[in-house]
C-alpha cells in the first residue's frame, strides 16, 4: 500500500475553493472510493488542496491524481 502526499493547485481564482469547502471533501472521498483509495487526511487552503492518500499497489499515483483532476476541472 502506497501513501502519498498530494498537493493540487487548480487554475482558478484565489478563494474560489473555500466557497465549496463543505461539498469538496465528500466529492474527493467519493472519487477516491471509485479507485479503491482512501483519503487519510486533507486540508483545503484558499488556492490549493493538500491530501494524504492511501493508494493500492495496482494503481499509480499519477493514475489516481489524473482521475481526480479530470473529474474536478
C-alpha positions in Angstrom: 0.0 0.0 0.0 1.3 3.4 -1.0 0.6 6.5 1.0 1.3 9.8 -0.8 1.0 13.5 0.0 -0.6 15.2 -3.0 -0.9 19.0 -3.5 -3.5 20.0 -6.1 -3.4 23.6 -7.4 -6.3 24.3 -9.7 -6.2 27.1 -12.3 -8.9 29.2 -10.7 -9.1 32.4 -8.8 -7.9 32.6 -5.2 -10.5 31.9 -2.5 -12.7 30.0 -5.0 -12.2 26.7 -3.3 -13.3 28.0 0.0 -16.8 28.6 -1.4 -17.2 24.8 -1.8 -15.5 23.7 1.3 -18.4 21.6 2.6 -19.0 19.7 -0.6 -15.4 19.1 -1.9 -14.5 16.8 1.0 -17.3 14.4 0.2 -16.7 14.7 -3.5 -13.0 13.8 -3.2 -13.8 10.9 -0.9 -16.3 9.5 -3.4 -13.7 9.8 -6.2 -11.1 8.0 -4.0 -13.5 5.1 -3.4 -14.0 4.6 -7.1 -10.3 3.8 -7.4 -10.2 1.8 -4.1 -8.2 4.6 -2.4 -8.8 6.4 0.9 -8.1 10.0 1.8 -6.5 9.8 5.2 -6.2 13.5 5.7 -7.0 16.6 3.7 -6.6 20.3 4.1 -8.3 22.9 1.9 -6.4 26.2 1.5 -7.6 29.3 -0.3 -5.9 28.4 -3.5 -4.8 24.7 -3.2 -5.6 21.3 -1.6 -3.4 19.0 0.4 -4.3 15.4 0.6 -2.7 12.3 2.2 -4.0 9.4 0.1 -3.6 5.7 0.6 -3.4 4.0 -2.9 -3.4 0.3 -3.6 -0.4 -1.1 -5.5 -2.4 -1.8 -8.7 -2.8 2.0 -9.3 0.0 4.5 -9.7 -0.1 7.9 -8.0 -0.4 9.5 -11.5 -3.4 7.4 -12.4 -5.3 8.4 -9.2 -4.4 12.1 -9.3 -5.2 12.3 -13.0 -8.6 10.6 -12.4 -9.4 13.2 -9.7 -8.2 16.2 -11.7 -10.2 15.0 -14.7 -13.4 14.9 -12.7 -13.0 18.2 -10.9 -11.8 20.6 -13.7 
